[in-house]
Amino acid sequence: MKRIRGDMLGIDQGSTLVFSDFEDGGEMWTGSGPRERRCAVRFSEPFQAPPAVSVGVSLWDVDSSSNLRADIAAEAVTCDGFEIVFHCWGDTRVARIRADWTAIGALKDDDLWQL
């Protein structure tokens, strides 16, 4: 558990189009080739330490003739940002994915001087 002083709590959030493969016949839509996409996200300002990040799918555009097998996660979380990682497998065909995310963590306190 992270303990954060209430007056220095920061919450950042956003919405990111992770990929859109249906227009150009990309691997996620054709179902062949690499089935993982990584999308870098930068926070609006740095946190004091790597924050807790939650990621969820806010737009699914998938082929209805196959099963939906997919995973989405936040990886490589730093004070400045993280990566959204989406992957699928089997016969899943995905046209596009948009992810919403929320980061919660301690902010830097300008009143605390480092000597």
Residue frames as a rotation matrix with the C-alpha (Angstrom) as fourth column:
MET 1
0.580 0.815 0.000 0.00
0.815 -0.580 0.000 0.00
0.000 0.000 -1.000 0.00
LYS 2
-0.466 -0.677 0.570 1.21
0.637 -0.704 -0.314 3.48
0.614 0.216 0.759 -0.80
ARG 3
0.288 0.495 -0.820 0.70
0.888 -0.458 0.035 6.13
-0.358 -0.739 -0.571 1.87
ILE 4
-0.417 -0.337 0.844 0.43
0.718 -0.691 0.079 9.66
0.557 0.639 0.530 0.51
ARG 5
-0.732 0.160 -0.662 0.01
0.390 -0.699 -0.599 12.95
-0.559 -0.697 0.450 2.33
GLY 6
0.138 0.951 0.277 -3.40
0.852 0.028 -0.522 14.29
-0.504 0.308 -0.807 1.37
ASP 7
0.621 0.111 -0.776 -2.14
-0.067 -0.979 -0.193 17.77
-0.781 0.172 -0.601 0.46
MET 8
-0.272 -0.793 -0.546 0.37
-0.751 -0.179 0.635 16.35
-0.601 0.583 -0.547 -2.04
LEU 9
-0.183 0.318 0.930 -1.86
0.339 0.909 -0.244 13.82
-0.923 0.271 -0.274 -3.79
GLY 10
-0.513 -0.021 -0.858 -1.88
-0.711 -0.550 0.438 14.00
-0.481 0.835 0.268 -7.59
ILE 11
0.049 0.567 0.822 -4.37
0.346 0.763 -0.547 12.41
-0.937 0.311 -0.158 -9.98
ASP 12
-0.529 -0.204 -0.824 -3.76
-0.696 -0.452 0.559 12.46
-0.486 0.869 0.097 -13.71
GLN 13
-0.030 0.550 0.835 -5.97
0.267 0.809 -0.524 10.81
-0.963 0.207 -0.172 -16.30
GLY 14
-0.429 -0.130 -0.894 -6.40
-0.743 -0.512 0.431 10.53
-0.514 0.849 0.123 -20.02
SER 15
0.629 0.596 0.498 -7.71
-0.052 0.672 -0.739 8.68
-0.775 0.439 0.454 -23.02
THR 16
-0.305 -0.861 -0.407 -5.37
-0.673 -0.107 0.732 7.18
-0.674 0.497 -0.547 -25.62
LEU 17
0.820 0.423 -0.385 -6.02
-0.569 0.527 -0.631 5.54
-0.064 0.737 0.673 -28.98
VAL 18
0.255 -0.749 0.611 -3.74
-0.270 0.552 0.789 2.52
-0.928 -0.366 -0.062 -28.66
PHE 19
-0.862 -0.494 0.115 -4.08
0.007 0.215 0.977 1.50
-0.507 0.842 -0.182 -32.32
SER 20
0.326 0.904 -0.276 -6.39
-0.483 -0.091 -0.871 1.55
-0.812 0.418 0.407 -35.33
ASP 21
-0.622 -0.716 0.317 -5.66
-0.212 0.544 0.812 -1.32
-0.754 0.438 -0.490 -37.73
PHE 22
0.104 0.738 0.666 -8.82
0.508 0.536 -0.674 -1.74
-0.855 0.409 -0.320 -39.81
GLU 23
0.721 0.219 -0.658 -8.06
-0.311 -0.746 -0.589 1.09
-0.619 0.630 -0.469 -42.25
ASP 24
0.223 -0.753 -0.619 -4.73
-0.974 -0.142 -0.178 -0.28
0.046 0.642 -0.765 -43.45
GLY 25
0.743 0.152 -0.652 -5.07
-0.274 0.958 -0.088 -4.02
0.611 0.244 0.753 -42.81
GLY 26
-0.106 -0.832 0.544 -2.76
-0.902 -0.149 -0.404 -4.08
0.418 -0.534 -0.735 -39.78
GLU 27
-0.741 -0.375 -0.557 -1.81
-0.205 0.916 -0.344 -7.23
0.640 -0.140 -0.756 -37.88
MET 28
-0.867 0.445 0.227 -4.40
-0.195 0.116 -0.974 -6.84
-0.459 -0.888 -0.014 -35.15
TRP 29
0.040 0.935 -0.353 -7.19
-0.818 -0.172 -0.548 -6.74
-0.573 0.311 0.758 -37.74
THR 30
0.132 -0.026 -0.991 -5.88
-0.840 0.527 -0.126 -9.43
0.526 0.849 0.048 -40.10
GLY 31
0.865 0.236 0.443 -5.02
-0.475 0.668 0.572 -11.76
-0.161 -0.706 0.690 -37.21
SER 32
0.712 -0.702 -0.009 -1.45
0.651 0.665 -0.367 -12.43
0.263 0.255 0.930 -38.33
GLY 33
-0.018 -0.815 0.579 1.91
0.180 -0.572 -0.800 -11.08
0.984 0.090 0.157 -37.26
PRO 34
-0.910 -0.380 -0.166 2.70
0.235 -0.144 -0.961 -9.49
0.342 -0.914 0.220 -33.88
ARG 35
0.050 0.997 -0.065 -0.36
0.531 0.028 0.847 -9.43
0.846 -0.077 -0.528 -31.67
GLU 36
0.200 -0.051 -0.978 0.89
0.931 -0.302 0.206 -6.91
-0.306 -0.952 -0.013 -29.11
ARG 37
0.225 -0.133 0.965 0.90
0.457 -0.861 -0.225 -3.13
0.861 0.492 -0.133 -29.17
ARG 38
-0.111 -0.338 -0.935 2.65
0.961 -0.275 -0.015 -0.73
-0.252 -0.900 0.355 -26.79
CYS 39
0.344 0.300 0.890 1.70
0.523 -0.848 0.084 2.90
0.780 0.437 -0.448 -26.50
ALA 40
-0.619 -0.664 -0.420 3.78
0.740 -0.314 -0.595 5.40
0.263 -0.679 0.686 -24.48
VAL 41
0.580 0.771 0.262 1.92
0.535 -0.603 0.592 7.83
0.614 -0.203 -0.763 -22.21
ARG 42
-0.660 -0.749 0.060 3.47
0.476 -0.478 -0.738 10.86
0.582 -0.458 0.672 -20.49
PHE 43
0.067 0.657 -0.751 1.94
0.983 -0.173 -0.064 12.41
-0.172 -0.733 -0.658 -17.39
SER 44
0.710 0.277 0.647 1.02
0.455 -0.882 -0.122 16.10
0.537 0.381 -0.753 -17.48
GLU 45
0.343 -0.725 0.597 3.66
-0.790 -0.566 -0.234 16.63
0.507 -0.391 -0.768 -14.77
PRO 46
-0.372 -0.581 -0.724 6.04
-0.131 0.805 -0.578 14.26
0.919 -0.120 -0.376 -12.96
PHE 47
0.856 0.511 -0.082 5.06
-0.051 0.241 0.969 12.45
0.515 -0.825 0.233 -9.78
GLN 48
0.388 -0.717 0.579 7.44
-0.919 -0.255 0.301 12.22
-0.068 -0.649 -0.758 -6.81
ALA 49
-0.636 -0.466 0.615 7.57
-0.402 0.881 0.250 8.42
-0.658 -0.088 -0.747 -7.17
PRO 50
-0.905 0.332 -0.267 6.00
-0.118 0.406 0.906 6.03
0.409 0.851 -0.328 -9.69
PRO 51
-0.427 0.826 0.368 2.23
-0.887 -0.305 -0.346 6.29
-0.174 -0.475 0.863 -9.17
ALA 52
-0.505 0.453 0.734 -0.42
0.241 0.891 -0.384 3.59
-0.828 -0.017 -0.560 -9.14
VAL 53
-0.676 0.240 -0.697 -1.85
-0.712 -0.456 0.534 3.36
-0.190 0.857 0.479 -12.67
SER 54
-0.230 0.697 0.679 -5.12
0.181 0.717 -0.673 1.79
-0.956 -0.032 -0.291 -13.73
VAL 55
-0.807 -0.047 -0.589 -5.94
-0.556 -0.280 0.783 1.14
-0.201 0.959 0.200 -17.40
GLY 56
-0.219 0.779 0.587 -9.24
0.212 0.625 -0.751 0.09
-0.952 -0.039 -0.302 -18.94
VAL 57
-0.823 0.008 0.567 -10.63
0.567 0.039 0.823 -0.29
-0.015 0.999 -0.037 -22.43
SER 58
-0.421 0.689 -0.591 -13.01
-0.069 -0.673 -0.736 2.54
-0.905 -0.269 0.331 -23.33
LEU 59
0.339 0.520 -0.784 -13.53
-0.880 -0.119 -0.459 1.56
-0.333 0.846 0.418 -27.00
TRP 60
-0.408 -0.343 0.846 -13.61
0.033 0.921 0.389 -1.98
-0.912 0.187 -0.364 -28.42
ASP 61
0.379 0.474 -0.795 -13.99
-0.867 -0.119 -0.484 -2.33
-0.324 0.873 0.366 -32.18
VAL 62
-0.599 -0.588 0.544 -13.71
-0.479 0.807 0.345 -6.07
-0.642 -0.053 -0.765 -32.80
ASP 63
-0.600 0.343 -0.723 -14.82
-0.586 0.427 0.689 -8.69
0.544 0.837 -0.055 -35.32
SER 64
-0.020 0.706 0.708 -17.98
-0.967 0.165 -0.192 -10.40
-0.252 -0.689 0.680 -34.06
SER 65
0.695 0.314 -0.647 -17.29
-0.557 0.804 -0.208 -13.67
0.455 0.505 0.734 -35.89
SER 66
-0.071 -0.770 -0.634 -14.40
0.197 0.612 -0.766 -14.66
0.978 -0.180 0.108 -33.59
ASN 67
0.577 0.204 -0.791 -13.83
0.784 0.134 0.606 -14.96
0.230 -0.970 -0.082 -29.86
LEU 68
0.594 -0.376 0.711 -12.51
-0.313 -0.922 -0.226 -11.96
0.741 -0.089 -0.665 -27.97
ARG 69
0.677 -0.522 -0.519 -9.29
0.736 0.503 0.453 -12.87
0.024 -0.689 0.725 -26.15
ALA 70
0.257 -0.554 0.792 -7.34
0.220 -0.765 -0.606 -9.86
0.941 0.330 -0.074 -24.98
ASP 71
0.335 -0.266 -0.904 -5.36
0.935 -0.024 0.354 -8.32
-0.116 -0.964 0.240 -22.17
ILE 72
0.381 -0.258 0.888 -4.55
0.194 -0.916 -0.350 -4.68
0.904 0.305 -0.299 -21.36
ALA 73
0.574 -0.281 -0.769 -2.14
0.815 0.112 0.568 -3.44
-0.074 -0.953 0.293 -18.70
ALA 74
0.866 -0.446 0.224 0.09
-0.428 -0.895 -0.128 -0.58
0.258 0.015 -0.966 -17.56
GLU 75
0.671 -0.726 -0.147 3.79
0.741 0.651 0.167 -1.48
-0.026 -0.221 0.975 -17.64
ALA 76
-0.268 -0.931 0.250 7.11
0.892 -0.337 -0.300 0.31
0.363 0.143 0.921 -17.13
VAL 77
0.776 0.607 0.170 5.55
0.468 -0.736 0.490 2.92
0.423 -0.301 -0.855 -14.82
THR 78
-0.440 -0.887 -0.140 7.92
0.828 -0.340 -0.446 5.76
0.348 -0.312 0.884 -13.92
CYS 79
-0.364 0.242 -0.899 7.50
0.550 -0.724 -0.417 9.21
-0.752 -0.646 0.131 -12.38
ASP 80
-0.697 -0.049 -0.715 7.08
-0.398 -0.803 0.443 10.64
-0.596 0.594 0.540 -15.89
GLY 81
0.004 0.718 -0.696 4.84
-0.998 0.052 0.047 8.11
0.070 0.694 0.716 -17.64
PHE 82
-0.221 0.002 0.975 4.14
-0.306 0.949 -0.071 4.49
-0.926 -0.314 -0.209 -18.53
GLU 83
-0.864 -0.012 -0.504 3.28
-0.492 0.242 0.837 2.13
0.112 0.970 -0.215 -21.39
ILE 84
0.244 0.925 0.292 -0.17
-0.775 0.367 -0.515 0.82
-0.583 -0.100 0.806 -22.21
VAL 85
-0.850 -0.508 -0.138 0.27
-0.502 0.703 0.504 -2.78
-0.159 0.498 -0.853 -23.38
PHE 86
0.307 0.948 0.081 -2.52
-0.776 0.299 -0.556 -4.51
-0.552 0.108 0.827 -25.30
HIS 87
-0.794 -0.499 -0.346 -2.27
-0.606 0.607 0.514 -8.01
-0.046 0.618 -0.785 -26.69
CYS 88
0.392 0.905 0.164 -4.64
-0.825 0.424 -0.373 -10.60
-0.407 0.011 0.913 -28.08
TRP 89
-0.753 -0.632 0.184 -4.33
-0.519 0.742 0.425 -14.18
-0.405 0.225 -0.886 -29.27
GLY 90
-0.359 0.590 0.723 -6.11
0.420 0.794 -0.439 -16.98
-0.833 0.146 -0.533 -31.05
ASP 91
-0.378 0.297 0.877 -8.57
0.918 -0.002 0.396 -15.97
0.119 0.955 -0.272 -33.76
THR 92
0.312 0.492 -0.813 -9.35
0.650 -0.735 -0.195 -12.58
-0.693 -0.467 -0.549 -32.19
ARG 93
-0.315 -0.327 0.891 -9.49
0.871 -0.473 0.135 -9.74
0.377 0.818 0.434 -34.72
VAL 94
0.180 0.282 -0.942 -9.34
0.736 -0.675 -0.061 -6.19
-0.653 -0.682 -0.329 -33.36
ALA 95
0.441 0.056 0.896 -9.93
0.774 -0.529 -0.348 -3.12
0.454 0.847 -0.277 -35.52
ARG 96
-0.226 -0.531 0.816 -9.10
-0.070 -0.827 -0.558 -0.52
0.972 -0.183 0.150 -32.87
ILE 97
0.229 0.182 -0.956 -8.72
0.916 0.292 0.274 0.00
0.329 -0.939 -0.100 -29.14
ARG 98
-0.004 -0.223 0.975 -8.93
-0.235 -0.947 -0.218 3.15
0.972 -0.230 -0.048 -27.04
ALA 99
-0.065 -0.105 -0.992 -7.84
0.848 0.518 -0.110 3.01
0.525 -0.849 0.056 -23.40
ASP 100
0.578 0.195 0.793 -8.68
-0.276 -0.867 0.414 5.32
0.768 -0.458 -0.447 -20.52
TRP 101
-0.054 -0.695 -0.717 -6.19
0.693 0.491 -0.528 5.54
0.719 -0.525 0.455 -17.67
THR 102
0.832 0.227 0.506 -5.85
-0.213 -0.711 0.670 7.05
0.512 -0.665 -0.543 -14.22
ALA 103
-0.131 -0.913 -0.387 -2.62
0.512 0.272 -0.815 7.61
0.849 -0.305 0.432 -12.26
ILE 104
0.857 0.384 0.344 -2.66
-0.122 -0.497 0.859 8.39
0.501 -0.778 -0.379 -8.54
GLY 105
0.253 -0.828 -0.501 0.46
0.864 0.426 -0.268 9.22
0.435 -0.366 0.823 -6.55
ALA 106
0.410 -0.224 -0.884 2.47
0.639 -0.621 0.454 11.67
-0.651 -0.751 -0.112 -4.51
LEU 107
0.799 -0.160 0.579 3.48
0.366 -0.635 -0.680 14.97
0.476 0.756 -0.449 -6.07
LYS 108
-0.311 -0.944 -0.106 6.72
0.803 -0.202 -0.560 16.81
0.507 -0.260 0.822 -5.50
ASP 109
0.723 0.469 -0.507 6.51
0.681 -0.609 0.408 19.39
-0.117 -0.640 -0.759 -2.74
ASP 110
0.346 -0.599 0.722 8.29
0.412 -0.594 -0.690 22.58
0.843 0.537 0.041 -3.80
ASP 111
0.682 -0.040 0.730 8.51
-0.572 -0.651 0.499 23.62
0.455 -0.758 -0.467 -0.12
LEU 112
0.843 -0.445 0.303 10.72
0.087 0.668 0.739 20.62
-0.531 -0.596 0.602 0.71
TRP 113
0.610 -0.695 -0.381 14.24
-0.786 -0.470 -0.402 21.61
0.100 0.545 -0.833 -0.21
GLN 114
0.891 -0.453 -0.013 16.90
0.454 0.891 0.030 19.07
-0.002 -0.032 0.999 -1.07
LEU 115
0.715 -0.694 -0.080 20.37
-0.644 -0.699 0.312 20.18
-0.272 -0.172 -0.947 0.08
